[in-house]
Amino acid sequence: MSDDPTGSETPETAKWEGEEAVDERSTPQKNFVSSIVLAALGVFAMILSYQMPNPGSLYTHPGLLPFLVGLTLALMAVSLGVKAYREGGSQNMFAGGDIETMSEEDAEYSESGQLRRTLFLMGVILAYIVLVDVVELDFRYPTPFFVFRFSGFELASIPALAIILKLFWKARWHYCGLVSLVMIVSLASIFRQGFRILLPS
């Protein structure tokens, strides 16, 4: 009998999978290790934020926003770690799953693609945290409505977000760069002009 020319599947055989079926390839061990790494990055960001000089009050501290981001990241990592621990993630957490029960395609993906992407993302986040702390820039351009500012925060955040978007969104570089530019500049302007919160510069 010939195949269905429409290429459709019957309800019995059809199966929806998310992009790269990541949810099926993850294991409690991987989640537990990821939670440890993310918690460490969050705490590291909080320490760097706390060490920034404070010219005013707590609400105008330039490290307030990155401190809250680091705190949020650490709390989410703890939540993920607790869930993974209850599922047995602390047992053989470096084993990476039972390779013998995986297909050749899944095993290759698990051992190469996902690992490389995770390590690359960790490197990008770590580099971003360091750059925000060390890069000093405070460009100001007065306009009829407000003073446009471009500081070290934007200089470090725009390429970092563009790389992350390219890694997961997989759109073209100019799309990722444009979205990153608009989002970072808009958020920075809102925090500076609307909430009067100083950002790292």
Salt bridges, closest charged atoms under 4 A:
GLU20 OE1 - ARG117 NH2 3.22
GLU20 OE2 - LYS170 NZ 2.36
GLU24 OE2 - LYS15 NZ 3.52
ASP106 OD1 - ARG25 NH1 2.62
ASP138 OD2 - ARG140 NH2 3.15
ASP138 OD1 - ARG149 NH2 3.15
GLU154 OE2 - ARG192 NH1 2.63
